[in-house]
Amino acid sequence: MGSKLAFGWACLLTCLMVLVTEVRGQVKFFNVMNYGAVADGATDNSEGFVRAWKEACEWKGRARVLIPQGTYMVSSGRFEGPCKGLMTVMIKGVLKAPTDPTKFSTENWINFRYVDRLTVSGGGTLDGQGQVAWRFNDCRDNPNCPALPTTMRFDFVTNARIHHLRSIDSKSNHLVIFGCENVNISSIRISAPGDSPNTDGIKIGHSHRIGIAHSTISTGDDCIAMLSGATKIHISNVVCGPGHGISIGSLGKNGDEDDVSGVVVRNCTFQGTSDGVRIKTWASPSLGRASDFIYEDIFMEHVGNPIIIDQEYCPYPPCNQEGSLVQISNVTYRNIWGISDSKVAVTLRCSGSRSCKNVVLEDINLAYRGPGGPATALCSHVNGRSLGHQTPPSCI
């Protein structure tokens, strides 16, 4: 009798395990249209979007929040975890932000927080409608300038994929990655006019193992910016321009900061950008370290400053006269070629307080065809070496 009872419990346990496994493997769609969303381009759909997310977040299987084709006005949306299963948000339509910046209750338009195993994709478009708001971005002259909202922000998200989306005319940053780990971004198209203020393409801070690939970024500020605490960042097959290039920093402005390290930029193209691959730190007493960077196989097409380290960065005079205390080390530039729009094609302006260490120039071929040519290089307080072909002649 006891053996039969034990066998029965074992069968029941096995059936429950199979049932749980099947539920976890099931895909369930949560169409925002079933939660009151209206694709008329005018109705605020924030509440319906959030309700669809919350219900999907409780599903223990593979949840799919579906935003079908159509145009949806969304004033703001915060999508929080943790969730019970795998979450996917499929944006197939066009999401439009309000034109009036005062309509936003937070500094973010679309915000994902505390989610593990998240996918955001679908081929849709995020339209920040920033044209009306850009005139309010007067932070250079107004210390009390209002913070314009980021189009899409990810906070403390892990094991995520963001792909096949388009972001246009953000009011401020297009995408921000903060406190995240193991996030892959691919097949993204970002665009805003070259003179749109502070419309960074992708900003990364305090995040680890972030990949960006096969994307096009055309905007009015940095195509990609890596800030304090960004580590193990891999960027490949990105077309950047217009914009301010792919940047480390700026660093050292806001007190002692976490290290930035392990950045690889490979097989990228820069078209008409003000800068190419750039490392920038403020001349300030703030401590920090920026190290272990590789830039290789990069084409520059009429770029203002193709290769630049600037440890005297100061876009808002008057500037601090102290030397930067951010230590830059182990930086390799390999197989970088094309046309510079400035006579000084290579600028390595390091700090007199913390000279750059182990900077390597290998096979550099940057021509300048303007008046007063050919191209030149400028170095200060930099230690390293040059290898292979060097145009302009190396200053290391």
C-alpha positions, 0 to 999 in steps of 0.5 A, a space after each residue: 500500500 505504501 509503495 502505491 501511495 509513493 508511486 501516486 505522489 511521484 506521478 502527481 509531482 511529475 505531472 505538476 512539473 510538466 504543467 509548470 514547464 508547459 506554462 513557462 514555455 507558452 506564449 501569450 499576447 497582450 494586445 494594447 488594443 484590448 486595454 483601451 488603446 486607440 491608434 488615432 494619434 491623439 488619444 493618450 494611451 499611457 494608461 492602456 499601455 501600462 495596464 497591458 504591461 502589468 498583466 503581462 508581467 504576471 504571466 509565468 510563461 513568455 509574455 508578448 505585449 503587442 502594439 499593432 500598426 497605427 499611430 499612438 500618442 503616449 504621454 509617458 510610460 513606466 514599465 517596471 518589474 520584476 516580472 514572472 516570465 520572459 517579457 517581450 514588447 513588440 512595437 509595430 506602430 508609431 509612438 508619438 510623444 507630446 510636443 509640450 515638454 511640460 506634459 511629462 511627469 518624469 525625465 523619461 518618456 518610455 522607461 523600463 525598470 528592474 526587468 530580467 530577460 526583456 526584449 524590445 523590438 518590432 520594427 516600429 518607430 519612437 517619434 519624440 517630436 522634439 522640434 518644438 522643445 529644442 528651443 527650451 534646451 538652453 543649458 549653456 546659458 541657463 543653469 535652471 534649464 528644464 530637463 527634457 525627457 529621454 525617449 527610452 531609458 533602461 534602468 537596472 535591466 539584465 539579459 535584454 535585447 533591443 533591436 529593429 526599432 527606429 527613434 526620431 527627433 528625441 527631445 533629449 537623449 534617444 536611448 539611455 542604459 543605466 545600471 544594466 548588465 548583458 544588454 545587446 542593441 542591434 539594427 537600431 536607426 536613430 535620427 535627429 538634425 545635426 543641430 538638435 541640442 543634446 540629442 545623444 544617440 545612446 548613453 551608457 552609464 554604470 553598466 556592464 557587458 553592453 553590445 551595440 551592432 549593425 546600427 545607424 545613428 545620425 543626431 545632434 550630439 554624441 552618437 554613443 557616449 560611455 559615462 562613469 561606470 561603463 565597462 565591457 562595451 562592444 560596438 561594431 558595424 555602426 554608422 555614425 553621422 552627423 553627430 559628435 562621434 563615439 565618446 568616452 565621457 565627458 568624465 571628471 566633472 561631478 566628483 570622483 567617478 567609477 572607472 570606464 574600461 574595456 571598450 572596443 569600437 570596431 568596423 565602424 564608419 563616421 560620416 561628417 561628424 565633428 569628432 570621431 573616436 573621442 575621449 574627453 575629461 574635464 580639467 578638474 580635481 576629480 579622480 577617475 580611471 579610463 583604460 583598456 580601449 581598442 579602436 580598430 578598422 574604422 573609416 573616417 569620411 570628412 570628420 573634424 577630429 578623427 582621433 582625439 583625446 581631450 583632457 581639457 574639455 570645457 564646452 561652457 567657459 569659464 573653465 577650471 585651470 587645474 589639470 585633469 586627474 582622470 588617468 587614461 591608459 592602455 588605448 590602441 588605435 589600429 587601422 584607422 583611415 579616411 579624410 580629416 576635415 581639420 589639419 590636426 587629424 590626430 590630437 592626443 591632448 593629455 593632462 599634465 597632472 596625469 599623463 596618458 600611458 601606453 597609447 598605441 597608434 598602429 597603421 593610421 592613414 588620415 589625409 587632410 586636403 584643405 589649405 595648409 596641408 598635409 595633416 599633422 598630429 598633436 601630442 602633449 603629456 602622452 607616453 606610448 608608441 607608434 607602429 606601421 604606417 603613420 599619416 600624419 607622422 606620429 607625434 608619439 
